Amino acid sequence: MQQLSALLVSDFNLGNFSRYLEQDSDVPAVACKSAPFGQVISALLNPLIDERRPDFAVIWSSPEHVSPTYARCRDNRDGDLDTILAEVDAFCTAVTKFCLDVDLVFVPSWVPVLEPSGSILLGMRAPLGASLLLLEMNLRLARNLEKISNVYLLDVTRWMGSADGRPRNPKLWYLAKVPFANEVFLAAVRDIKSCLRGFRGGARKLILLDLDDTLWGGLVGDVGWEKLRLGGHDPAGEAYADFQRALRAMTQRGILLGIISKNESAIALEAIDRHPEMVLKQQDFAGWRINREDKARNIIDLVHDLNLGLDAVVFIDDSPVERARVREALPEVLVPEWPADCMLYPRALAELKCFETPAVTAEDTMRTLMYVSERSRAALLDRIGSVDAWLKSLEIRVDVEEVAEGNADRALQILNRTNQMNLATRRLNEMEFKDWRAGRTRRSWCFRVSDRLGDSGIAGLLSIEHVDEVAEIRDWLLSCRVMGRKVEETMLHVAIDYARSVGLREVRAKYEPTAKNAPCLAFLQRAGFPARDGEHTFVWNAEREYPLPEAVACPKAVWRTAGVRAGRDRRT
Amino acid sequence: MDLQERVAAVIYRAIDQVNAQLPPADRLEKTRDTVLFGREGGLDSLTLVNLIVTVEGLVEKEFGRAVPLSIAEMLFEPDSPFSSVGALGEYVVLLLEGRGAKSLSKVR
């Protein structure tokens, strides 16, 4: 990942935060510039530093600075809520303008820079309790900023909790105008780095879990499922159940779960099916390898089956020996140190900073289900034998949609997450992608894939740009979950049919090799798409059709509407 | 380990913490001679404040006693007791022994 540039805007000294952000060894590397100290509004209205647009910005202000009325109310109970909220609105207006010039903006929520003082009895009492006013301010801030798609309000209280009970350091404040202890800034850096990785497609997608003493207490092969410690009136059992609940909640964000366990498969699966306190069921797991083989080998095997890369994987195991083995054999896999005490498991999971994604789409919430459907498809293929017969039996349907507001989040996810079936590995943020699509001669379509066994949601993205009389394919991406189901050919059919419908002469696809997208090259080579200029530019004469695969139904040819006829704009 | 050695160990731990903020070229060496402040150069003001406040916190944890180091008038005075890591250590020892500010001139 390249180095990102950050602009920091604050009314207090963010020097320590800036230094930690720059020195943090996790990707992406960040170079910081700070807006002039204390001039928040002025900096928000003029965000360009050295004429360069920063990759992201952090606007970390204090409630006292944003709302002098709040500060007065807190000290003297002199003021009113309406005036405070008007001051919050004015700040948000400046942030809104700022967000037009900066692609990605983080705004930490407000906490007082000085230790909260005053009466705890009156703090939450209307109309002028100081704590209540701050809640009102943060709520207004959240409501105002939720309308802006490229700004993210971050909850500072999570960082304050990491400072050993002393999140503020009055000495740093009075000597250097640094309000918070360095632990707070370190926690902020860890979270913001995690968000940045998520925005660039670097979030981990799969958690592989051991079973014995990881998902439940005890060795199921020795004690049987009836004697496992899980749930019930037992501190350890409750902790294991809570850990499972936290894992299941992660599946709602699109994170997959898998099992890597040295056990007898039948015994382990029986425990999952029959233990009454088991939170995770078989359908919550995208796959498993439960046998006596080497865990590193099993991870490679399962990850290959799920069409993911090893760098998408987190491996959780209570055994230091197994962790060391996987860490050594598979350095791409994230293997966190894991506490010996099961009561610390939920916290250890929460502290993993590798799963942040900017949005949760409908596809994310169904992802595990899609893999469960995939298991059914594989079983069907085993029964039927012939691939063509199997594909026809699936009754595959591909619906093509122009990229628009309702599916842009998912399109962006595909653009930034897909590695294998990816022609050019172009990575864009939300605004860059929107700007690109705004061009008159550019079109982007999503491909929604379903069959009789389940809905895979939006799984493909195709972007085309007209250059003279040529349709240049800029993005051609397909989720690995639906690879091999003729959706690849369907996408080529759409690209070529679109070019024919608007009178373009040829379709060109320039393959940009990466460490991971060899499957894309292999497909283009076998798809009958002739190569030019060596092996990496594929050209199709648009006088010839590219047929829609027989096994696929593609009911609505939306790509034929509102196109750009060669040389002149037909879009409205 | 005598008092001086324990104090030096605390200061070196503080240096480790402060170094986490600094680029490799600017990191402080853990030696008595490392210059912190004075006419011949030293740390920028934010780094010095961070170091002194960190030492203060760690001394309190290690010895169970608060020692007043981060006094604004003292931090940036030409004759500050924080001219080097060694001088800082000696000053902390004086404070812990209860000789404090009266003996300040000894380390200047």
Interface residues (C-beta under 8 A of the other chain):
Chain A: N13 G15 N16 R19 Y20 E22 Q23 N169 K171 L172 Y174 L175 A176 V178 N182
Chain B: Q17 A20 Q21 L22 P23 S45 L46 V49 N50 V53 E56 S70 A72 L75
